[in-house]
Amino acid sequence: MSNESCLLWFCRIAFWEGVSTVILFGIAMPLKYAAGMPAAVTYVGWVHGLLFMLYIGFLALAAVKLSWALKRVAIFFVASLVPLAPFFVERSLRKEAIAR
C-alpha cells in the first residue's frame, strides 16, 4: 500500500467512524432507552466497533508508513475517543492528501 493510499484510507475510515458515532449516540441509543429497541444499539454498536478498530489499525499503519511524530499519533488516538473529533482528523488528513 502506498503512502498516499494509506492516507486516503485512513481519511475515509476517520469520516465513517465519526458518522457511526453520531448514529450510535444520536439515534441508536435514544431508540434503545426511549423506545425500548435494544437491537438498534446491537447492530450500530457492532459497526461502530469495527470502524473503531479499523481507525486504530490505520492510525498505526499511517504512523509507521508516514513517519508521524508520537504527539500527532497521540492526538489522533485521543480524537478517536471523543465524539465528533474524527471529523476534524478527516479534514486535516484530506488537506494533507491534497497538498501531496
C-alpha positions as CSV (number, residue, x, y, z in Angstrom):
1,M,0.0,0.0,0.0
2,S,1.4,3.4,-1.0
3,N,1.7,6.3,1.4
4,E,-1.0,8.2,-0.4
5,S,-3.5,5.3,-0.4
6,C,-2.8,4.7,3.2
7,L,-3.5,8.3,4.0
8,L,-6.7,8.3,1.9
9,W,-8.0,5.1,3.5
10,F,-7.3,6.4,7.0
11,C,-9.1,9.6,6.0
12,R,-12.2,7.6,4.8
13,I,-12.2,5.5,7.9
14,A,-12.0,8.5,10.2
15,F,-15.0,10.0,8.4
16,W,-17.1,6.9,8.7
17,E,-16.1,6.3,12.3
18,G,-17.3,9.8,13.1
19,V,-20.6,9.1,11.3
20,S,-21.1,5.8,13.2
21,T,-20.5,7.6,16.5
22,V,-23.2,10.2,15.6
23,I,-25.6,7.5,14.6
24,L,-24.8,5.4,17.7
25,F,-25.2,8.3,20.2
26,G,-27.8,10.3,18.3
27,I,-30.2,7.6,17.0
28,A,-29.4,4.1,18.3
29,M,-29.0,4.9,22.0
30,P,-32.2,7.0,22.2
31,L,-34.0,4.2,20.4
32,K,-32.8,1.7,22.9
33,Y,-33.6,3.8,26.0
34,A,-36.6,5.8,24.9
35,A,-38.3,3.4,22.6
36,G,-37.2,0.0,24.0
37,M,-35.4,-1.1,20.9
38,P,-32.1,-2.6,22.1
39,A,-31.3,-4.1,18.6
40,A,-30.5,-0.6,17.3
41,V,-27.5,-0.4,19.6
42,T,-26.5,-4.0,18.9
43,Y,-26.1,-3.5,15.2
44,V,-24.9,0.1,15.1
45,G,-22.6,-0.7,18.0
46,W,-21.1,-3.6,16.1
47,V,-20.4,-1.5,13.0
48,H,-19.0,1.3,15.2
49,G,-16.7,-1.1,17.0
50,L,-15.4,-2.5,13.6
51,L,-14.8,1.1,12.3
52,F,-13.1,2.0,15.6
53,M,-10.7,-1.0,15.2
54,L,-10.0,-0.1,11.6
55,Y,-9.4,3.5,12.7
56,I,-6.8,2.4,15.2
57,G,-5.2,-0.1,12.8
58,F,-4.9,2.5,10.0
59,L,-3.6,5.1,12.5
60,A,-0.8,2.7,13.4
61,L,-0.1,1.9,9.8
62,A,-0.1,5.6,8.7
63,A,2.1,6.5,11.7
64,V,4.7,3.9,10.6
65,K,4.5,4.5,6.8
66,L,4.4,8.3,7.0
67,S,6.8,8.6,10.0
68,W,4.4,10.7,12.1
69,A,5.5,12.1,15.4
70,L,4.3,10.4,18.5
71,K,2.5,13.6,19.5
72,R,0.4,13.5,16.3
73,V,-0.4,9.8,16.8
74,A,-1.5,10.5,20.4
75,I,-3.7,13.4,19.3
76,F,-5.4,11.3,16.6
77,F,-5.8,8.4,19.1
78,V,-7.5,10.7,21.6
79,A,-9.7,12.0,18.8
80,S,-11.0,8.5,18.3
81,L,-12.4,8.6,21.8
82,V,-14.1,12.0,21.6
83,P,-17.4,12.2,19.7
84,L,-17.2,14.3,16.5
85,A,-13.4,14.6,16.7
86,P,-12.8,12.1,13.9
87,F,-14.3,14.6,11.5
88,F,-11.5,17.1,12.4
89,V,-9.0,14.3,11.8
90,E,-10.5,13.5,8.5
91,R,-10.5,17.2,7.5
92,S,-6.8,17.5,8.5
93,L,-5.9,14.4,6.6
94,R,-7.8,15.4,3.5
95,K,-5.9,18.7,3.4
96,E,-2.7,16.8,3.8
97,A,-3.6,14.4,1.0
98,I,-4.5,17.3,-1.4
99,A,-1.2,19.1,-0.6
100,R,0.8,16.0,-1.6
